[in-house]
């Protein structure tokens, strides 16, 4: 979504949304670590 669309939807800048399901714990940790590396 564009910045304008996010603002219109009421999503503040810097919001992080996480959703967890029945997955291997290490897979979740690896996914989070990979995402955090991209925002450095």
Order of alpha helices (4+ residues) and beta strands (2+ residues): alpha-alpha
